[in-house]
């Protein structure tokens, strides 16, 4: 290849390289248009919405609802509007209809203490309300308020039908029972920032249908008394129940479902494991148990007779007996018989 052709080839190569670099710089220097997603921000007022799913019977707390911007054309008269609704008055109300997360809360979906239907809405699923009479002595002096948890004690005097002796006893028949109302009030009265303690004659409790039957019978047996529980007792007993396996959190439950399950378990009344105290545990002059019935005059002697159709022998106590020996055999014969 001659020198002239070689120079032309090198020149063409340099031009090609320069053209490629210029095109690369041109493409790299151009800015591609950026697609910006248009976000539609509601321009309407703020309405009250549920922060999580609120089933029937949920008590409204500060973390369950909040105000959120809402399209103006979708705002309804039944919504709670920020600036018009008082949040403090909504706390403590109860959900009457189920509300999904993010759904606006309507005025008809909440029922306040003292309103019609509040007690029925405050009851948990499958629970019942039952009212018992109390006095200042049996009702903790009026220091029981709606929302508290109490134990129920039954005091009775058991009389022996044979000897006439009596046995005084008190037993705790129910534990961790939630108080729904005192008299006809479902809310606590506050004056000048202080809770007002008032005497009441009846207490309404939240129980299961079976426990309601038990309380109805207990009222005919003796006197029912309330024993106020500490707020820390429920959490401690729940930890013990979980550790022992009596309460098991459902597998796969999220945090909210787990918290709701534990809250329901903590508020559920406990029927069983009753404790009792008799008069002998309090005073040495009282009995610890009823004496056994004395034998009747006709139930004397030691004549044994087999029960027909049975492999056991029942001792039939009759009148006086006489032992009669005939040869090597000795039998007992009742007086007057052969």
C-alpha positions as CSV (number, residue, x, y, z in Angstrom):
1,X,0.0,0.0,0.0
2,X,1.5,3.4,-1.0
3,X,1.9,6.3,1.3
4,X,-1.0,8.3,-0.2
5,X,-3.6,5.6,0.4
6,X,-2.4,5.1,4.0
7,X,-2.8,8.8,4.8
8,X,-6.4,8.8,3.4
9,X,-7.3,5.7,5.5
10,X,-5.9,7.3,8.7
11,X,-7.8,10.6,7.9
12,X,-11.1,8.7,7.5
13,X,-10.5,6.9,10.7
14,X,-9.9,10.1,12.6
15,X,-13.0,11.7,11.1
16,X,-15.1,8.7,12.1
17,X,-13.8,8.7,15.7
18,X,-14.5,12.5,16.0
19,X,-18.0,12.1,14.6
20,X,-18.8,9.3,17.1
21,X,-17.5,11.3,20.0
22,X,-19.5,14.4,19.0
23,X,-22.7,12.4,18.7
24,X,-22.1,10.9,22.1
25,X,-21.6,14.2,23.7
26,X,-24.7,15.6,22.0
27,X,-26.9,12.8,23.2
28,X,-25.5,12.9,26.8
29,X,-25.9,16.6,27.1
30,X,-29.6,16.6,26.2
31,X,-31.9,16.3,29.2
32,X,-34.8,13.9,29.0
33,X,-38.2,15.3,30.0
34,X,-39.2,14.2,33.5
35,X,-42.6,12.8,34.0
36,X,-44.1,14.2,37.1
37,X,-47.0,12.4,38.6
38,X,-49.8,14.8,39.3
39,X,-50.9,14.3,42.8
40,X,-54.5,15.3,43.5
41,X,-54.6,17.0,46.8
42,X,-58.1,17.4,48.2
43,X,-59.1,21.0,48.6
44,X,-62.1,20.4,50.8
45,X,-62.3,20.5,54.6
46,X,-60.9,18.0,57.1
47,X,-63.3,15.3,58.1
48,X,-63.1,12.7,60.9
49,X,-61.9,9.2,59.6
50,X,-61.1,5.9,61.2
51,X,-57.4,5.2,61.6
52,X,-58.1,1.5,61.8
53,X,-61.0,-0.9,61.5
54,X,-63.5,-0.2,64.3
55,X,-65.9,-3.1,64.9
56,X,-69.2,-2.7,66.8
57,X,-68.7,-2.0,70.5
58,X,-65.3,-0.3,70.1
59,X,-64.7,2.6,72.5
60,X,-63.3,5.6,70.7
61,X,-59.9,6.7,71.8
62,X,-57.5,9.4,70.6
63,X,-55.5,7.0,68.4
64,X,-58.5,5.4,66.7
65,X,-59.7,8.5,64.8
66,X,-58.2,11.7,63.3
67,X,-59.1,14.5,60.9
68,X,-58.1,14.2,57.2
69,X,-58.5,16.4,54.1
70,X,-61.5,15.3,52.0
71,X,-62.8,16.4,48.6
72,X,-65.3,19.2,49.0
73,X,-67.8,17.6,46.6
74,X,-67.8,14.4,48.7
75,X,-68.4,15.9,52.1
76,X,-71.8,15.0,53.6
77,X,-73.8,16.6,56.4
78,X,-73.3,13.6,58.7
79,X,-69.5,13.9,58.7
80,X,-67.6,15.4,61.7
81,X,-65.9,18.5,60.3
82,X,-62.6,19.9,61.9
83,X,-63.4,23.1,63.7
84,X,-67.0,22.2,64.2
85,X,-66.8,18.9,66.1
86,X,-65.4,18.7,69.6
87,X,-62.9,15.8,69.7
88,X,-63.1,15.7,73.6
89,X,-66.8,14.9,73.4
90,X,-66.2,12.1,70.9
91,X,-63.7,10.3,73.2
92,X,-65.4,7.6,75.2
93,X,-68.3,7.1,72.7
94,X,-69.0,3.6,71.3
95,X,-69.2,2.5,67.7
96,X,-72.7,1.4,66.8
97,X,-72.0,0.2,63.2
98,X,-68.7,-1.2,61.9
99,X,-66.3,1.3,60.3
100,X,-63.5,0.3,58.0
101,X,-60.0,1.9,58.1
102,X,-59.9,5.2,56.3
103,X,-63.7,5.6,56.2
104,X,-65.3,8.8,57.4
105,X,-67.0,8.5,60.8
106,X,-70.7,9.6,60.6
107,X,-72.7,11.0,63.5
108,X,-75.0,8.1,63.5
109,X,-72.2,5.6,63.9
110,X,-71.3,6.7,67.4
111,X,-73.4,6.6,70.5
112,X,-72.4,8.6,73.6
113,X,-72.9,7.7,77.3
114,X,-76.4,8.4,78.3
115,X,-77.8,8.2,74.8
116,X,-80.4,5.6,73.8
117,X,-78.7,2.3,72.8
118,X,-75.4,3.1,74.5
119,X,-75.5,0.1,76.8
120,X,-76.3,-2.4,74.1
121,X,-73.5,-0.9,71.9
122,X,-71.0,-1.1,74.8
123,X,-71.6,-4.8,75.3
124,X,-69.0,-7.1,73.7
125,X,-70.1,-9.8,71.3
126,X,-71.9,-12.6,73.1
127,X,-72.1,-10.7,76.4
128,X,-75.1,-9.7,78.5
129,X,-75.9,-7.0,81.0
130,X,-77.3,-7.9,84.4
131,X,-78.2,-5.6,87.4
132,X,-77.7,-6.5,91.1
133,X,-78.8,-4.5,94.1
134,X,-76.0,-3.1,96.4
135,X,-75.6,-0.8,99.3
136,X,-72.9,1.4,100.7
137,X,-71.5,-1.6,102.5
138,X,-71.7,-4.1,99.6
139,X,-70.9,-1.6,96.9
140,X,-67.4,-0.4,98.1
141,X,-68.9,2.7,99.6
142,X,-69.7,4.2,96.2
143,X,-66.1,4.0,94.9
144,X,-67.0,1.9,92.0
145,X,-67.4,3.6,88.6
146,X,-68.4,2.5,85.1
147,X,-65.5,0.8,83.5
148,X,-64.0,-0.6,86.7
149,X,-63.6,-4.3,87.2
150,X,-64.8,-6.1,90.4
151,X,-65.0,-9.5,92.0
152,X,-68.4,-10.8,93.1
153,X,-68.7,-12.4,96.6
154,X,-71.6,-14.4,98.0
155,X,-72.2,-14.4,101.7
156,X,-74.7,-17.0,103.1
157,X,-75.7,-18.8,106.3
158,X,-76.1,-22.6,105.9
159,X,-78.3,-24.2,108.5
160,X,-78.2,-27.9,109.3
161,X,-81.6,-29.6,108.9
162,X,-80.9,-32.1,111.7
163,X,-79.0,-30.3,114.5
164,X,-80.0,-26.8,113.7
165,X,-76.4,-25.6,113.7
166,X,-75.4,-22.9,111.3
167,X,-72.3,-22.3,109.2
168,X,-71.4,-18.8,108.0
169,X,-69.5,-18.6,104.7
170,X,-68.4,-16.2,102.0
171,X,-67.0,-17.2,98.7
172,X,-65.8,-15.4,95.6
173,X,-68.0,-16.7,92.8
174,X,-66.8,-14.5,90.0
175,X,-63.7,-12.5,89.2
176,X,-62.8,-9.6,86.8
177,X,-66.4,-8.5,86.0
178,X,-66.7,-5.2,84.2
179,X,-69.0,-2.5,85.6
180,X,-71.2,-1.0,82.9
181,X,-73.3,1.4,84.9
182,X,-74.2,2.4,88.4
183,X,-77.9,3.1,88.9
184,X,-79.0,4.5,85.5
185,X,-75.7,6.3,84.8
186,X,-73.1,4.9,82.3
187,X,-70.6,7.8,82.8
188,X,-68.6,9.2,85.6
189,X,-69.6,12.7,86.9
190,X,-66.7,15.2,87.2
191,X,-67.1,18.6,88.9
192,X,-64.3,21.2,89.1
193,X,-61.9,18.6,87.8
194,X,-62.7,16.1,90.5
195,X,-64.6,12.8,90.3
196,X,-67.8,12.9,92.3
197,X,-68.4,9.9,94.5
198,X,-72.0,9.1,95.0
199,X,-74.0,6.3,96.6
200,X,-75.9,4.0,94.3
201,X,-78.4,1.2,94.8
202,X,-77.8,-0.9,91.7
203,X,-74.8,-2.0,89.6
204,X,-75.0,-3.3,86.0
205,X,-72.4,-5.8,85.1
206,X,-71.2,-7.3,81.8
207,X,-71.2,-11.1,81.9
208,X,-71.7,-14.1,79.7
209,X,-75.2,-15.7,79.5
210,X,-74.2,-18.6,81.7
211,X,-72.8,-16.2,84.4
212,X,-76.0,-14.1,84.2
213,X,-77.9,-17.3,85.2
214,X,-75.4,-17.9,88.0
215,X,-75.8,-14.4,89.4
216,X,-79.6,-14.6,89.3
217,X,-79.5,-17.8,91.4
218,X,-76.9,-16.3,93.8
219,X,-79.2,-13.4,94.6
220,X,-81.7,-15.9,96.0
221,X,-79.1,-17.7,98.2
222,X,-77.5,-14.9,100.1
223,X,-76.0,-11.4,99.9
224,X,-73.9,-10.3,97.0
225,X,-71.0,-7.9,97.6
226,X,-68.5,-6.2,95.3
227,X,-64.7,-6.3,95.7
228,X,-62.9,-3.6,93.6
229,X,-60.0,-4.9,91.6
230,X,-56.6,-3.2,91.1
231,X,-55.8,-2.0,87.5
232,X,-52.6,-4.0,87.7
233,X,-54.4,-7.3,88.5
234,X,-55.8,-7.8,85.0
235,X,-52.4,-7.5,83.3
236,X,-50.7,-9.8,85.8
237,X,-53.4,-12.5,85.5
238,X,-53.3,-12.2,81.7
239,X,-49.5,-12.8,81.8
240,X,-50.0,-15.9,84.0
241,X,-52.7,-17.2,81.7
242,X,-50.5,-16.8,78.6
243,X,-47.5,-18.4,80.4
244,X,-49.6,-21.4,81.4
245,X,-51.1,-21.8,78.0
246,X,-54.7,-21.1,79.0
247,X,-54.8,-18.1,76.7
248,X,-53.2,-18.5,73.3
249,X,-52.7,-15.6,70.8
250,X,-53.9,-16.7,67.3
251,X,-51.1,-17.6,64.9
252,X,-50.5,-15.1,62.1
253,X,-52.3,-12.2,63.8
254,X,-50.9,-8.7,63.2
255,X,-50.1,-6.2,65.9
256,X,-53.6,-4.7,65.9
257,X,-55.4,-8.0,66.0
258,X,-53.1,-9.2,68.8
259,X,-53.7,-6.1,70.9
260,X,-57.5,-6.5,70.4
261,X,-57.4,-10.2,71.3
262,X,-55.4,-9.5,74.5
263,X,-57.7,-6.6,75.4
264,X,-60.7,-8.8,75.1
265,X,-59.1,-11.6,77.1
266,X,-58.1,-9.1,79.8
267,X,-61.7,-7.8,80.1
268,X,-63.5,-11.1,80.1
269,X,-65.0,-12.3,83.4
270,X,-63.6,-15.4,85.1
271,X,-66.0,-18.1,86.3
272,X,-64.2,-20.8,88.3
273,X,-61.5,-21.3,90.8
274,X,-63.6,-19.7,93.5
275,X,-62.2,-19.2,97.0
276,X,-64.1,-19.2,100.2
277,X,-63.9,-18.5,103.9
278,X,-66.0,-19.9,106.7
279,X,-66.7,-18.7,110.2
280,X,-64.1,-20.9,111.7
281,X,-61.4,-19.2,109.6
282,X,-62.4,-15.9,111.3
283,X,-63.3,-16.8,114.8
284,X,-62.5,-19.8,117.0
285,X,-66.1,-19.6,118.3
286,X,-67.5,-20.3,114.8
287,X,-67.7,-23.6,112.9
288,X,-65.5,-24.5,109.9
289,X,-68.1,-26.9,108.5
290,X,-71.5,-28.3,109.3
291,X,-71.6,-31.4,111.6
292,X,-72.6,-34.7,110.1
293,X,-76.3,-35.6,110.7
294,X,-76.9,-37.7,113.8
295,X,-78.1,-41.3,113.3
296,X,-81.8,-41.8,113.8
297,X,-83.1,-44.2,116.5
298,X,-84.1,-46.7,113.8
299,X,-80.6,-46.7,112.3
300,X,-78.8,-48.7,115.0
301,X,-77.1,-52.1,115.0
302,X,-74.6,-53.6,112.6
303,X,-76.6,-56.1,110.6
304,X,-75.1,-56.5,107.2
305,X,-77.3,-57.5,104.3
306,X,-76.4,-57.9,100.6
307,X,-78.1,-55.6,98.1
308,X,-80.0,-57.6,95.5
309,X,-78.4,-57.5,92.0
310,X,-75.2,-56.0,93.4
311,X,-71.8,-57.3,94.4
312,X,-71.6,-54.8,97.3
313,X,-72.9,-55.2,100.8
314,X,-74.9,-52.5,102.4
315,X,-75.0,-52.2,106.2
316,X,-78.6,-52.0,107.2
317,X,-78.8,-50.5,110.7
318,X,-81.8,-51.9,112.6
319,X,-82.7,-52.3,116.3
320,X,-80.7,-54.3,119.0
321,X,-79.3,-57.6,117.9
322,X,-78.5,-60.9,119.8
323,X,-75.6,-63.1,118.8
324,X,-76.7,-66.8,118.5
325,X,-74.1,-69.6,118.3
326,X,-75.1,-72.9,116.8
327,X,-72.2,-75.3,116.9
328,X,-69.4,-73.5,115.2
329,X,-71.6,-70.9,113.5
330,X,-72.4,-67.5,115.1
331,X,-75.1,-65.2,113.6
332,X,-76.7,-62.0,114.7
333,X,-80.4,-61.9,115.1
334,X,-82.4,-58.8,115.6
335,X,-84.4,-58.7,118.8
336,X,-87.9,-59.8,118.1
337,X,-87.0,-61.8,115.1
338,X,-86.3,-65.5,114.6
